[in-house]
C-alpha cells in the first residue's frame, strides 16, 4: 500500500468515528419519535448512518476540500484544476466509493491506487485528486 493510500485510510477511519458520534446523537434525539413507530426505527437504523456519513463528507469537502480526517492527516481533495469540489461531486464520489468502487478493486487490485495513491477509481470518475498539504 502506498504512503498516501495509508493516510487516506486513516482519514476515512477518523471521519467514520465522527459520523458515528453524530449518528448516535441523532438516534438519541429521535428515540421518542421512533419508539412509537417500529418501521420508522428500522428505517433510521438502516439509513441514518449512511446518510450522515455521506452528508457530512459532502458538506465538508464542498467548504474547504477537507474533512476532519483529511485535515488531521494533512490531505486535501481538489478538482484536477485545483479547485474545491462541488457538493454534488463530493456526494456522488462518496456514493460511488461505497457501492460500485468495490467492483473496481476486485477487477484490478494492483491498479486501484493509481500511480501514487492520489487517485482511486471513485476519484478519477468524478475528476478529483487527493493531495498532501
C-alpha positions, -999 to +999 in steps of 0.1 A: +000+000+000+014+034-010+020+060+017-007+084+005-032+055+005-023+047+041-030+084+051-063+082+032-073+051+050-066+067+084-085+098+074-116+077+065-114+060+099-114+093+116-143+106+095-162+073+103-157+079+140-170+115+137-200+103+116-207+076+142-208+101+170-232+124+151-254+094+142-256+082+178-265+118+189-293+119+162-306+085+172-308+095+208-327+127+198-351+108+176-357+080+200-390+094+211-402+095+175-391+060+166-402+044+199-438+048+188-432+035+152-412+003+148-409+007+110-395+042+114-370+028+139-359+002+112-355+029+086-335+052+109-312+023+120-306+013+084-304+046+065-293+072+091-257+062+094-251+062+057-269+095+051-250+111+079-216+099+066-223+109+030-238+143+041-210+153+064-184+143+039-200+162+010-205+194+031-170+194+045-154+187+011-175+214-005-165+240+021-127+237+020-118+204+004-111+187+037-130+166+062-119+164+098-100+132+090-083+147+059-073+178+079-058+156+106-038+136+081-027+166+061-047+158+030-070+178+007-094+168-020-093+191-051-106+190-087-080+183-113-075+220-119-070+228-082-105+240-071-126+228-042-150+201-054-187+209-055-211+193-031-225+172-059-191+159-069-183+150-033-216+133-027-215+113-059-179+103-052-189+091-017-218+071-031-197+055-058-169+047-034-192+029-010-210+010-037-195+004-072-159+011-063-157-023-046-160-039-080-132-018-094-110-031-066-119-067-073-113-063-111-079-046-107-063-047-073-029-035-084-042-006-104-068+005-078-045+030-062-032+045-094+005+055-096+009+072-062-024+067-043-038+101-051-064+088-075-087+059-067-114+049-092-140+070-074-117+100-077-110+095-114-147+091-122-156+125-107-125+144-117-109+149-083-075+141-067-062+139-032-031+159-024-009+163+006-009+199+021 
